[in-house]
Amino acid sequence: MEEGIMGTFRYPIVVYGPEGKNKREIQALVDTGATYTWIPRPILEDLGYRPSFKQRLRLADGNIIVRDGCEAVVEIDGARRTTVVIFGDPDSETLLGAVTLEQFSLAPDPVTKRLIPVEALLMGFLDRPS
């Protein structure tokens, strides 16, 4: 996919190995149409990750694929979280998906090609002291 189409852009993320000893900075394509973050398998394996589950994924053309997944430590703009990542095909591009963006309370701004902080939502009612 060519950068700039439909407001897409790349953004730097850091993926840490399971022990936190090694890390890799990656330019990820921000893709709110992808549920999960997709990282090429060789990168995840080099960092020391192994699959812990299988995930069914629907492609844009409607086909269903099954890929390995795990939870990995990702850093965006200095904040670190554990998030679900999918073991992508070896030569595929890294995609920063919607679940990871929501976990970090970030939204894409395609005009400035940045991720901007947003307020997380809590739609329940909390007991309020009288």
Backbone torsions as a table, in degrees:
resi	resn	phi	psi	omega
1	MET	NA	134.2	-178.1
2	GLU	-80.1	136.5	-179.5
3	GLU	-62.9	140.1	178.6
4	GLY	99.1	-18.4	178.5
5	ILE	-72.4	131.5	177.8
6	MET	54.2	31.3	174.5
7	GLY	76.1	17.2	179.2
8	THR	-79.7	154.2	175.9
9	PHE	-157.8	164.5	178.9
10	ARG	-99.0	150.0	-177.9
11	TYR	-143.6	140.1	-178.3
12	PRO	-75.6	132.5	171.8
13	ILE	-129.2	159.1	174.6
14	VAL	-119.4	129.8	176.7
15	VAL	-109.3	125.6	-179.7
16	TYR	-99.2	145.9	174.6
17	GLY	-67.0	165.3	-176.9
18	PRO	-57.9	-30.9	179.5
19	GLU	-92.2	-5.1	179.7
20	GLY	76.8	4.6	-176.4
21	LYS	-82.4	-32.7	180.0
22	ASN	-119.9	158.1	-178.6
23	LYS	-151.4	164.3	179.8
24	ARG	-143.3	125.9	174.4
25	GLU	-88.6	133.3	-175.9
26	ILE	-133.0	140.9	170.4
27	GLN	-88.7	107.5	-176.2
28	ALA	-99.7	141.0	174.2
29	LEU	-78.4	121.8	178.9
30	VAL	-73.0	120.7	-172.9
31	ASP	-137.9	90.6	-179.8
32	THR	-69.9	-9.9	175.5
33	GLY	-82.5	-11.0	176.6
34	ALA	-96.7	129.5	179.7
35	THR	-66.2	-49.7	-174.9
36	TYR	-111.7	160.1	174.1
37	THR	-73.7	136.0	-174.6
38	TRP	-117.9	120.0	-179.4
39	ILE	-126.8	132.1	179.9
40	PRO	-52.6	136.5	-177.6
41	ARG	-49.7	-46.3	-177.9
42	PRO	-58.5	-34.7	178.9
43	ILE	-66.7	-48.5	-179.5
44	LEU	-62.3	-43.1	-179.8
45	GLU	-66.2	-39.8	177.7
46	ASP	-61.2	-33.0	178.6
47	LEU	-77.9	-13.7	177.7
48	GLY	106.5	9.3	179.3
49	TYR	-84.3	146.8	174.9
50	ARG	-128.2	147.3	179.9
51	PRO	-59.9	141.8	176.6
52	SER	-121.8	-7.5	176.5
53	PHE	-161.2	169.3	174.6
54	LYS	-113.4	142.7	-177.7
55	GLN	-128.4	130.8	172.4
56	ARG	-81.8	137.1	-178.1
57	LEU	-134.9	135.5	176.7
58	ARG	-96.2	127.0	178.2
59	LEU	-83.1	166.2	-179.4
60	ALA	-58.9	-29.9	180.0
61	ASP	-83.8	2.1	178.1
62	GLY	95.4	-14.4	178.6
63	ASN	-68.3	149.7	177.7
64	ILE	-105.8	133.7	174.0
65	ILE	-123.9	160.9	175.1
66	VAL	-121.5	128.5	-179.9
67	ARG	-132.2	155.3	174.1
68	ASP	-70.1	153.3	176.4
69	GLY	-144.8	168.3	175.1
70	CYS	-161.1	177.7	171.4
71	GLU	-103.0	135.6	-177.3
72	ALA	-133.7	157.7	177.7
73	VAL	-90.4	122.4	-178.7
74	VAL	-122.9	142.9	175.6
75	GLU	-119.3	132.4	175.2
76	ILE	-131.9	123.5	178.9
77	ASP	51.6	39.6	175.2
78	GLY	87.8	-9.2	178.6
79	ALA	-99.4	137.5	179.6
80	ARG	-114.1	139.2	176.1
81	ARG	-144.3	157.9	169.0
82	THR	-91.7	134.3	-177.7
83	THR	-143.9	158.7	176.3
84	VAL	-73.5	132.0	174.0
85	VAL	-129.1	148.8	178.8
86	ILE	-105.7	138.0	176.3
87	PHE	-74.9	103.3	-177.6
88	GLY	-79.9	167.0	176.8
89	ASP	-60.2	148.4	-172.8
90	PRO	-52.9	-40.9	-176.4
91	ASP	-100.3	14.6	-177.6
92	SER	-83.1	167.2	179.4
93	GLU	-87.4	147.5	174.6
94	THR	-73.0	131.3	177.8
95	LEU	-116.8	133.5	175.3
96	LEU	-96.0	107.8	-171.2
97	GLY	-89.9	173.8	-173.9
98	ALA	-63.1	-40.1	-178.9
99	VAL	-60.9	-46.7	179.8
100	THR	-62.6	-44.2	179.0
101	LEU	-59.4	-42.9	179.5
102	GLU	-66.8	-39.5	179.0
103	GLN	-61.6	-31.9	179.4
104	PHE	-90.5	-0.7	-175.2
105	SER	53.1	51.4	179.5
106	LEU	-122.9	149.0	175.7
107	ALA	-131.8	145.6	179.5
108	PRO	-76.6	140.3	170.3
109	ASP	-115.3	97.2	-174.5
110	PRO	-68.3	-19.5	179.7
111	VAL	-71.0	-49.2	-179.3
112	THR	-92.1	-4.3	-179.1
113	LYS	55.3	49.8	177.9
114	ARG	-134.1	164.1	169.4
115	LEU	-101.2	131.9	-177.1
116	ILE	-116.8	143.7	178.7
117	PRO	-66.9	140.7	175.5
118	VAL	-131.7	159.3	177.8
119	GLU	-77.1	136.5	174.1
120	ALA	-74.3	152.9	-177.4
121	LEU	-102.7	141.4	170.8
122	LEU	-132.9	106.8	-172.0
123	MET	-97.1	12.6	177.2
124	GLY	-94.6	171.7	176.4
125	PHE	-100.6	130.8	178.1
126	LEU	-97.4	145.0	173.4
127	ASP	-63.5	130.6	-179.8
128	ARG	-111.3	136.2	178.3
129	PRO	-63.1	144.0	-179.8
130	SER	-84.3	NA	NA
